[in-house]
Amino acid sequence: MIGHMYARDQRLQTTMRKGSIPSGMATGNRRIMLLEGSRFQAWNASSPETLEALKLWDKDKVMSPRSAEVSRKTRETDISVSVHVDGSGKSDMATGVGFFDHMLDQLSRHSLIDMTVKAKGDLHIDDHHTVEDTGIVLGQALAKALGERRGIMRYASIDLAMDETLTRAAVDVSGRPFLVWNVSFSSPKIGTFDTELVREFFQALSQHAGITLHVTNHYGANNHHIAETCFKAVARALRAALERDPRQPDAVPSTKGSLKG
């Protein structure tokens, strides 16, 4: 069946100008129209090239970019965060806390969320304010990027292994913040980093992102591995929970019709 459609979408027009309209198409099927200063183009809607272009156009129309930037400045810290949920795991971390930067890199890389974190904190006191406040701002950025949380898978869990260590993370991107933390460390420090700050970070992240988060370390001997599996497991769970649901791409996954808490 031959049909005609008109679009103002620049990406689609570009696709069509690159040769997707068959050269043998009747003149009536290839019209250029000017209306209110906008360029409209009509094409044969039955061609494979056109159908593929329509998929790209429809995907962009329904699936808006999930990105956000948030800044927060107090007497203790000055933090700026940007996130792109549908990214490739690119990260740029500068918190002044080396081990924490390494963990944030893992969170970004394995969630495929592009993250930029710039933090200046009162490190002359300790790392606590910088780590906790980074969790706050990162959580706020994720919440802002997700908006109404339409079309997400919402739930996910994973058991993640790293050498002798096994850690489980389960998430519900529900809008209701809650943290269940069953992780213990055999040492108060990993290098100069306080191990208790791992929980503080995830507490702040879950509260301000509006997610229910359960983290359980089943076993492990190396404290670095235990901490790293926490970040990697949460990352992988977030990646799965924030994926687009192709069966309901514009629906809020809740019988209440809302995921605002």
Secondary structure, DSSP 8 states (H G I E B T S, - for coil): ---EEEE--HHHHHHIIIIIS-TTS-GGGS-EEEETTEEEEEEETTSHHHHHHHHHHHHHHHS---EEEEEEE-SSEEEEEEEESSS---EEEE-S-HHHHHHHHHHHHHHT-EEEEEEEE-TTT-SHHHHHHHHHHHHHHHHHHHTT-TTB--EEEEEEEETTEEEEEEEE-SS--EEEEE---SSSEETTEETHHHHHHHHHHHHHHT-EEEEEEEE-S-HHHHHHHHHHHHHHHHHHHTSB-TTSTTS-SSTTS----
